[in-house]
Amino acid sequence: MKASEIKEMTVKEIEEKIEVERAQMVQLELNHVVSPLENPMKIRKARRNIARLMTILSQKQVNA
């Protein structure tokens, strides 16, 4: 997910997306512990997406 896509979202949508991404990341991590993932880079991408969402969310909250 690109930053430009996130900036177009509302604060509520961003908060919901963060929750969804966190749940997916937890599931990926648990699956990786049980048996190695075919592509472990998915965990890194999920973590970075969450960070990107949180950064833009905080920027929007400061500007509001």
Secondary structure as GFF3:
##gff-version 3
##sequence-region A 1 64
A	DSSP	alpha_helix	3	7	.	.	.	ID=ss1
A	DSSP	alpha_helix	11	34	.	.	.	ID=ss2
A	DSSP	alpha_helix	41	63	.	.	.	ID=ss3
###
